[in-house]
């Protein structure tokens, strides 16, 4: 894991002007493994470890939940100040943390798990989503999909590419996933200790998950359910 100090103190002075902090929305925030863990040859839609600029190196600290622009590329840091995303591509074979929830990616940068102790967000209204459905689905999204939160918005789940997947509109707005989120939100509001883990399964190299294996516990009592991401057409 990278241990970075203030960029301005350890970066080659000639490069300092190339690093431009950019304001990042609150809903974007995402612990990562060494970039060297990523394969040298990965899917064309994924961020490549070797593309991380050298000036973002082992001896620098970056601010958490921040965007840095280097050579025209936006590098996003997570809760721990670790780069987890370049532009809209997640670092492959990586773990990161957003708003207190932990995520893992596979070898082409798809989110394969998310977990954490659920908490109700402390502000009103839905968080703004800053990425498009196409940026999330990379061409595999359906016309009837929503930009679905893996960790729900009501639990302060992030509204960026690190927590969003193409999800069937029915499932997202009124189906079993929505119903489970509503149930768990009530349990949390009632003061119960609720922990949730979502494992995502994908067909082939698609960026659209076809199922969610959800394991959760309520005051220590454990439950498991599988919810399918089957396209079901337009809402009535």
N, C-alpha and C positions, 0 to 999 in steps of 0.2 A: 504493500500500500504506500502510496506516495505521501511524503511529509514535506509540505511546501511552506516556505516562508513568504513574507511580503514580496510580491512580484517586483516592485520597484527597487528592492534592495539587492537582489541577486541576479536579475536579468542583465544580459549584455546591454549596456546603455544604448547601443545603436538600435536595439530591438524594442526598447521601452515604448517608443511612440507607436509601435504596432499593436500594443495591447490596450484595448479600449474597454473599460467596464461598461456594460450596458444594463440598464434597469431591467430586472426580471420580475414577472408577475408573481404574486404570493403563491398562486396555485402550482407554480413550477418549483420544485425543490427536490433532488433525488439522491454507500460504502462501496468502494470498488476494489477489485483485485488489481494486481499489477497489469499494466497494459501488455506486458510481455506474455501474459497468459492467453492472449487472443491469437488465433491462428493467422499465419501470414496471408492465406488465401481464404477469403470469406465472401459471402454474398455481396453483390454489387450494391445492394441497398443498405449496407451496414457501414458504420464508422470503422475505419481501420486503425489499429493501434499505432502503426508506423506513421500515420498522418498527424499524430499529436505533435505540435511544434516543440522543439527542444527547449525553448525558453520557458515552457511550462514543464519544469523538471523536478528532479527528486529533492532539490534543496529549496523549494518555494512553497509557501502556504497561500492558498486561495481562499477567499471569503466563501462561506457556505451559501447555497441558493442564489448564485450570482451567474451572470453571463459575461464571458470575456471574448472579445473579438480579436483574432489573430489571423493576419493574411486573408481577411475576408471571411473566415470561418468562425462561427459562434460555438463556443465551448461552455457547456452548462455544468455547474457544480451542484452537488447534492447537499444534504444536511450536514455532512462532515467535511465539506470543502473539497470533495474529490470530483474530478471530471467524469461524468457518466454518459454524456451525450454530446455529439458534434453535429451542429446544425439540427436536423431532426432524426439523426441516426444514433441509436443506443450503442454503447461499447459492447461488443460480444463477450461472452464468457465472463460476466461481471456481476458484482452485487453492488447495490446502491441503496440509499435511504432517502425517502421523501416524506416530509411531514410526520416523521416518526415511524413510518412503515417501511419494511425491508422488501427489496425486489431482487430477482435474479434473471439474467438473460442467457440465451443459448449461443451456439457458435455463429449464428447469423444475426444476432442482436434482437431476437424476439423475447418478449417478457414471458417467462415460463413459471414464475411463482411470485406471489405477493403475500405478505403476512404482517400481523401486528395486533396489539391490543386496541380494540375499537374505542374511539372517543368521539363525542359529539362536538362538532365545530362550534366555536364561541362567537360566530358572527351570523347575521341574518342574510338570506338570499343565497342563490347558487353562485359558485365560483365561476369566473369567466374561463372559457376554453379558448386557448390561443393557437391551436393547430387544427388543420382541416381533416376531414375524414380520409381524404386521399393521402395526406402526409402520414396518417396512422396506418392505413391499410396497404399503402405502397402498391396500389393497383388490384388488391385482392378483396377490397370492400365491396359490399352489395349496395344497390340503389336503395334498398329498404333498411340499411343499417343506420344506427346512431353512433356517435362517438361515446362509447360506453366506459364508465369508470370501473376498474377492477376493484379498488377500494372506493366505496361510494362517496359522493360529494358531501353527504350529511355527516360522514365520519372524517371530514377534512382531507379526503383523498385528493391528490394533486390533479390539476386540470391540464397537464401537458402530456407529451408523448410517453413519458415514463410510467403513466398510470392509465392510459387510454388504449382501447382496442376497438375494432369494428364489431359492433354487437347488434343483433337483430332488434329492430325497433320495438316489436311486441315485448320481447324479453326485457329490454331496458326500461320500458315505461309501464308495463302492467303484468309481466310474466313472473316466473318462479324466482328469477334473480332479484327483481324489484320487490317481490313479496318477502323474500328472505332478508333483504336489507331493511325493509320496514319493520320486520319482527325483531331483528337484532338491535335496531335503533331504539325500540321500545325497551328492550332488556337493559341496554346501557343507560337510558334515561331513568329507569327504575333503580339504578344503583348497582346493577349486577356486573360482574367481571366477565367480559366477553372478549375472546380471542378468535381471530379468523385467519385462515390460510386458504389461498386460492392457487391451485395448480392448473395451468392452461395447457391444452393439447391442441396441436395444429396438424392439419393434413399436409404431408409433403413439406415443401418450402414456403407454404402460404403464410402470410402475416395476419390472416383472419383465423382466430381460434374456432374450432368446431365444438369444443366442450370445456366446461369449467368443473374441476373436482374441488368442492368446497368442504373443508374441515373446520369445524368451529366448536368452541366450548363455552358453556354458560355456567359460571360458578363451579368450574371443574368437570361438569357433565359434558361428555363429548358426543358430537354428531357429525355425520358425513352425508353429503348429497352430491349428485352429479347433475349439472344443468347443461343442456345442449343449446348450441347457438344456431339452430336451424332457421333458415330464411322462411318467413311466413307471409310475406307480402305487405301491402300498405295498410296502415291503420284505418279503421272505418271512421 
